[in-house]
Amino acid sequence: MSDVVVLPDCKRCDLDGKPAKSKGSIPATFLFVGEAPSPIEHKMRNVFTGQGGTLLNATLREIGIPQKECYFTNVLGCAPK
């Protein structure tokens, strides 16, 4: 299943059409959707890995939601300029 529309000729960021990737289980019990990747996520090409992702993961652990029941994605695959 492809969840990202890749525009290989897009020059709006420095990723050359390689956006941050969604991650998680399909099907998932919980879906988390961010707006766009942070600069760290943009560079690492992975969603919810920056400061917000760290906080979200700690919160999920605290309330007892296992990562294997979650899917993480962003509306945008690249950080807007």
C-alpha positions as a printed NumPy array, in Angstrom:
array([[  0.   ,   0.   ,   0.   ],
       [  1.433,   3.361,  -0.991],
       [  0.332,   6.145,   1.312],
       [  2.502,   8.896,  -0.16 ],
       [  2.077,  10.611,  -3.498],
       [  5.606,  11.269,  -4.766],
       [  6.212,  14.128,  -7.16 ],
       [  9.671,  13.342,  -8.567],
       [ 10.024,  16.733, -10.258],
       [  9.061,  18.739,  -7.158],
       [ 11.73 ,  21.268,  -6.135],
       [  9.913,  22.874,  -3.171],
       [ 12.253,  21.194,  -0.689],
       [ 15.67 ,  19.564,  -0.757],
       [ 14.398,  15.955,  -0.604],
       [ 14.189,  15.457,  -4.383],
       [ 10.756,  13.869,  -4.238],
       [ 11.581,  11.654,  -1.231],
       [  9.176,  12.749,   1.52 ],
       [  9.019,  11.702,   5.166],
       [  7.545,   8.205,   5.373],
       [  4.518,   7.17 ,   7.364],
       [  4.977,   4.319,   9.822],
       [  2.979,   1.877,  11.866],
       [  0.54 ,  -0.976,  11.696],
       [ -2.117,  -1.462,   9.042],
       [ -4.805,  -1.965,  10.135],
       [ -4.329,   0.221,  13.194],
       [ -6.522,   0.929,  16.194],
       [ -5.225,   4.504,  16.442],
       [ -4.325,   6.936,  13.655],
       [ -2.147,   9.976,  14.359],
       [ -1.956,  12.631,  11.641],
       [  0.454,  15.529,  11.826],
       [  0.407,  18.61 ,   9.63 ],
       [  3.91 ,  18.42 ,   8.137],
       [  7.28 ,  17.027,   9.193],
       [  9.479,  19.105,  11.49 ],
       [ 12.93 ,  20.037,  10.177],
       [ 14.379,  16.97 ,  11.956],
       [ 11.698,  14.66 ,  10.531],
       [ 12.195,  16.264,   7.115],
       [ 15.93 ,  15.506,   7.237],
       [ 15.443,  11.962,   8.605],
       [ 12.538,  11.28 ,   6.194],
       [ 10.502,   9.763,   9.005],
       [  7.33 ,  11.132,  10.637],
       [  6.933,  11.763,  14.394],
       [ 10.654,  11.423,  15.164],
       [ 11.3  ,  14.994,  16.314],
       [ 10.446,  16.66 ,  19.603],
       [  6.697,  16.219,  19.056],
       [  7.16 ,  12.533,  18.282],
       [  9.188,  12.04 ,  21.437],
       [  6.422,  13.635,  23.51 ],
       [  3.721,  11.618,  21.718],
       [  5.589,   8.324,  22.267],
       [  6.07 ,   9.107,  25.979],
       [  2.368,   9.945,  26.304],
       [  1.334,   6.727,  24.542],
       [  3.532,   4.69 ,  26.907],
       [  2.121,   6.528,  29.93 ],
       [ -1.494,   5.795,  28.986],
       [ -0.749,   2.23 ,  27.892],
       [ -1.233,   2.386,  24.121],
       [  1.263,   0.078,  22.392],
       [  3.05 ,   1.317,  19.249],
       [  1.912,  -1.81 ,  17.382],
       [ -1.684,  -0.501,  17.531],
       [ -0.796,   2.869,  15.967],
       [ -0.219,   4.357,  12.53 ],
       [  1.586,   7.692,  12.167],
       [  1.446,   9.964,   9.136],
       [  1.415,  13.601,   8.056],
       [ -0.862,  15.515,   5.718],
       [  2.293,  16.753,   3.934],
       [  5.347,  14.587,   3.298],
       [  7.787,  17.508,   3.102],
       [  8.331,  20.494,   5.351],
       [  6.909,  23.571,   3.602],
       [  9.268,  26.489,   2.966]])
